[in-house]
C-alpha cells in the first residue's frame, strides 16, 4: 500500500505521529477509492488520541490554516491539491429519537465498527510501526471485489441508529453500480419509518447524488423496491403501475421515467436537466383518463406537471430560484418538439417554440430525445430523423428571425410616445399584436416594420400619431 501514500501530506502525518507517539490511519473513502482506481482528493485521518491537537500540529508543520469544528471533534486543512480531515478514534451509541450519536473515545476497532459500510471501514497505517499496512477487519476488500454494499455490524442496528445510511447505501450502489446485500435490503425495509427523523436537506443531498450518478435508475429502483421512495418522494412512486380497461393498457410511467432519466444522463451532467427528466410526466397519475373507443389519455399533464414543480421543489427543499423555473419550463414544453416532429413544421410553430424556450431550447430538445423510449427500432429511427429536421428548422428560423430571447422591436414607451397616450389597455393590445404578427411571420422582426405595423394597429383602434419614433 505504500505506493499509494506518496503525497507529501502523508510523510508529515507520519512524522507528527512519531513525535507525539500516537497511532494514525488513513480511513474511509480515500482507501476505498485506491482499490476502485478512482482519484480522490479527500483524505480522512483517524488518530488514537486528540484529533484536533494532531491536526493543529500537522498544520503548523505544513504552514497552513486548520479549521476546527469542536462540536464534531474534527479539524480540517487544505494542502496542495487535497483536503484532509482529522478525528480522534471514537465509539458511538444512539438514542431512538435522534441520529446524533453519543460519542466516546475509542480504539481503531471501535472506529471501524461505527463506519456505515465495510468498503468504507478500510484503513491504512500511517505511523512508523507497520507503516502502509492495510487494516481490513470486515472483509471490505472482498466486498469491493464482489461489488457488494454491506454493513460492518448488524444492518438493522446500523440503519436504526442512523437512518440516513439507508439512503447512503442506495447512493453508493447507484454511484458504483454495486449490489446491496440481501440482509441490508431487509433491514432497510424494516426501518423505513426511521427515515422520518432525518432532515429533508440531508435526504435531498443523497437523492441528488443518486441523480448525478452515471445510471440513476439503479438507485431509484432500490428506492422504490425498498419502499423508501414512497416516503421521501410519493409523487414519483405514484407513477408506478399499469391499468387495463377493455384490454387496453398504458405504459408504466415509473419505468418510462427511469429510462428517460438514464437516456438524458448519457448526454448531460446537468442536475436540473436530469430533474426535468424525472418530473416531465409527474402529473400523469392525476390526469389519467380512459376514453371509450380511444383508450388512455393524459390530457394537460404538461400544464399540471409544471404547476406541481414548485410544490415538489419546496417539499424536497430544492432551490426555489431560476433552477426551479428551468425545470418548470421544460416540463411545460416537453411535448412541443415531439408534436413538431410528428407533423408538418411551420415557421410560426418554430418561432413560438423558440420564443417560449429561449436559451433553454437545447436542453428542451435533449429532454425530448431522451423521452423516446419505444423498443420499436423503426419508430426510434423515424423520431430521430424528424428531430434532426426540427433542429435544423430551429437553427434556420433563429438565424433569420432572431426570436430566441426575443425583445420587442417596439417598446411600450415607443407606443406611448407615438400616439401621445399613457400606459394602459391600448398599449398592451398593440404590444400583443406586434408579438403575434412577428411570431406568425406577418411582419419581419425589425424595428421599422414593427413601427409601421404599430401605426396601422393604432389607427384601427382610433389612435392618432402625434410624434415620430426612430
Secondary structure as GFF3:
##gff-version 3
##sequence-region A 1 470
A	DSSP	three_ten_helix	2	4	.	.	.	ID=ss1
A	DSSP	alpha_helix	8	20	.	.	.	ID=ss2
A	DSSP	beta_strand	24	27	.	.	.	ID=ss3
A	DSSP	alpha_helix	29	35	.	.	.	ID=ss4
A	DSSP	beta_strand	42	47	.	.	.	ID=ss5
A	DSSP	alpha_helix	51	62	.	.	.	ID=ss6
A	DSSP	beta_strand	66	69	.	.	.	ID=ss7
A	DSSP	beta_strand	74	79	.	.	.	ID=ss8
A	DSSP	beta_strand	82	88	.	.	.	ID=ss9
A	DSSP	beta_strand	90	93	.	.	.	ID=ss10
A	DSSP	beta_strand	102	105	.	.	.	ID=ss11
A	DSSP	alpha_helix	108	113	.	.	.	ID=ss12
A	DSSP	three_ten_helix	118	120	.	.	.	ID=ss13
A	DSSP	beta_strand	123	125	.	.	.	ID=ss14
A	DSSP	beta_strand	134	135	.	.	.	ID=ss15
A	DSSP	alpha_helix	140	145	.	.	.	ID=ss16
A	DSSP	beta_strand	148	149	.	.	.	ID=ss17
A	DSSP	alpha_helix	155	161	.	.	.	ID=ss18
A	DSSP	alpha_helix	164	176	.	.	.	ID=ss19
A	DSSP	beta_strand	179	180	.	.	.	ID=ss20
A	DSSP	alpha_helix	182	190	.	.	.	ID=ss21
A	DSSP	three_ten_helix	192	197	.	.	.	ID=ss22
A	DSSP	alpha_helix	200	211	.	.	.	ID=ss23
A	DSSP	alpha_helix	217	226	.	.	.	ID=ss24
A	DSSP	alpha_helix	228	232	.	.	.	ID=ss25
A	DSSP	alpha_helix	234	237	.	.	.	ID=ss26
A	DSSP	beta_strand	244	245	.	.	.	ID=ss27
A	DSSP	beta_strand	248	249	.	.	.	ID=ss28
A	DSSP	alpha_helix	253	265	.	.	.	ID=ss29
A	DSSP	alpha_helix	271	279	.	.	.	ID=ss30
A	DSSP	alpha_helix	284	287	.	.	.	ID=ss31
A	DSSP	beta_strand	289	291	.	.	.	ID=ss32
A	DSSP	beta_strand	295	297	.	.	.	ID=ss33
A	DSSP	alpha_helix	301	315	.	.	.	ID=ss34
A	DSSP	alpha_helix	322	333	.	.	.	ID=ss35
A	DSSP	alpha_helix	336	342	.	.	.	ID=ss36
A	DSSP	alpha_helix	347	357	.	.	.	ID=ss37
A	DSSP	three_ten_helix	358	360	.	.	.	ID=ss38
A	DSSP	alpha_helix	361	370	.	.	.	ID=ss39
A	DSSP	alpha_helix	377	401	.	.	.	ID=ss40
A	DSSP	alpha_helix	412	419	.	.	.	ID=ss41
A	DSSP	alpha_helix	425	439	.	.	.	ID=ss42
A	DSSP	alpha_helix	447	460	.	.	.	ID=ss43
###
